[in-house]
Amino acid sequence: MSGDKVKARTPEEAPADGTEVQETINVSLEKSEEAKLKARYPNLGHKPDMLRKRLQKGQKYFDSGDYNMAKANNKNKQLPTAAAPEKSEITGDHIPTPQDLPPRKPPLVASKLAG
Amino acid sequence: MAAPGGDMQWCFSQVKGAIDDDVAEADIISTVEFNHTGELLATGDKGGRVVIFQQEIENKSLPQFRSEYNVYSTFQSHEPEFDYLKSLEIEEKINKIRWLPQKNAAQFLLSTNDKTIKLWKISERDKRPDGYNLKEDDGRYKDPNSITSLRVPVLIPMDLMVEASPRRVFANAHTYHINSVSVNSDHETYLSADDLRVNLWHLEITDRSFNIVDIKPTNMEELTEVITAAEFHPHQCNTFVYSSSKGIIRLCDMRESALCDRHTKLFEEPEDPSNRSFFSEIISSISDVKFSHSGRYMMTRDYLSVKIWDLNMENRPVETYQVHEYLRSKLCSLYENDCIFDKFECCWNGNDSVVMTGSYNNFFRMFDRSQRRDVMLEASRENSKPMQVLKPRKVCAGGKRKKDEISVDSLDFNKKILHTAWHPQDNIIAVATTNNLYIFQDKVN
């Protein structure tokens, strides 16, 4: 394959000064990025918070009526332009009644990969 | 099989999916997988749909024979659900598809969302019965008094119909979100893993599942590590591995005990504690683990690198490849836009000589282990003329940018290649961008 020869570090090669220098550079890069982050967010959360957020991934709704309302409003939701997840889901502004809810099953759209 | 080594030249073959930039969430591709022969290629998306492509072999005697993948079957695998107890939505997004080895005329695959695994049977029908005695051709029942003779119905050819039907539903075994499914080499059992537990199933039994790993602490405040991926060994049916958010891989032997909470082997690369930064643990989180076809090695993907481990050596990987080292100076902004949590997958080629993984800006990387060479390529509509050779891409970390190089700051972090797959025998690869599936093949195929 064309391209540059890649440095694959293997244990047989004694770590040359090059590798150690690279690691020092890496560490200082990370630490300066960390300083940047801490400057912007002084109250940065700790590890267990991050993990627990991960376990609880998913939008919480008040109840199934609330969920179905939100689904009806977001039916043809496009990708948000920012990478950040959509945080402004519509829930809880209105008590749902059976008339407000969409018909039981929306038409299932075929995948565009199969088009 | 293509000759190992030698310069591989990748050419565009096909692209599937919509061209427009307006991407609906449901169209985001979430998994890509070849079956064991490479004849079938399955994709899953955020909308819970599965699309299967089949390879049509063109005339093999042509010097540059091209194999085209065309739609074979498509079906809705999972639908959105609402967990009433927790008031949480259960996404229909297909997290993983895994094919079963073929045993008869039908094909089987496992597809899973966050909570439920389903076994799908995909079968072909190309004949239909004709000449019923009691029914008309349109299905209406005849008046029995009008029947004066009997005939034997015959099977006549019909247009090929591919049907997908759910044969098993494996539900209610996971409190947390399923990240992996892996079929065992015994072809009878499979494992499913979520953030804290790994379960063992029998393909025939849906109402029972054995818990084989449980890392949930009694006090959730003490939670420090979650399971990120798990896979069975390709030949040893008693062996599986699971990776964690701390960059640790544990290998377990099911013969040792029923609950494999104690690992048989633990793979971790030592790190000098003084070198740790806020990002160290986050970027060490393993997003994918894959055994080599030989079963001797395993590959792990963390945020910035791909590591190859020899199963006989636990204290460090035998090879490490930097995928996009230039991102190290961008960790702060990657944390802010959540990209640092992106889960990239990785894959081996058929003879374990080359590994591949994705990156941002629709770039993907291949590392040739035997030749110590690597290349970065791009999946884009601009390079999509038939058999167009892909040009290597280069990212400039900073300073003087050479011609044809792209600066780190111009990379599009919304264009991520998280899912790639390599044909089990040939040099054909499937690369998924956000909503398109690219198929490339080696020119000397």
Interface residues (C-beta under 8 A of the other chain):
Chain A: M1 S2 G3 D4 K5 V6 K7 A8 R9 T10 P11 E23 N26 V27 L29 E30 K31 S32 E33 E34 K36 L37 K38 R40 L44 K47 P48 M50 L51 R52 R54 L55 K57 G58 Q59 K60 Y61 F62 D63 S64 Y67 N68 K71 N76 K77 Q78 L79 T81 A82 A83 A84 P85 L108 V109 A110 S111 K112 L113 A114 G115
Chain B: D7 M8 Q9 K16 G17 A18 D22 V23 A24 E25 A26 D27 I28 I29 T43 D45 G47 R49 V51 V71 T74 Q76 P80 F82 Y84 K86 S87 L88 E89 I90 E91 Y176 H177 D195 L196 M220 E221 E222 L223 T224 E225 V226 S245 N275 S277 F278 F279 S280 E281 I282 R316 V318 E319 T320 Y321 Q322 R328 S329 K330 L331 C332 Y335 E336 N337 D338 C339 V354 M366 F367 D368 R369 Q371 R372 R373 D374 V375 M376 P392 F413 N414 T434 N435 L437
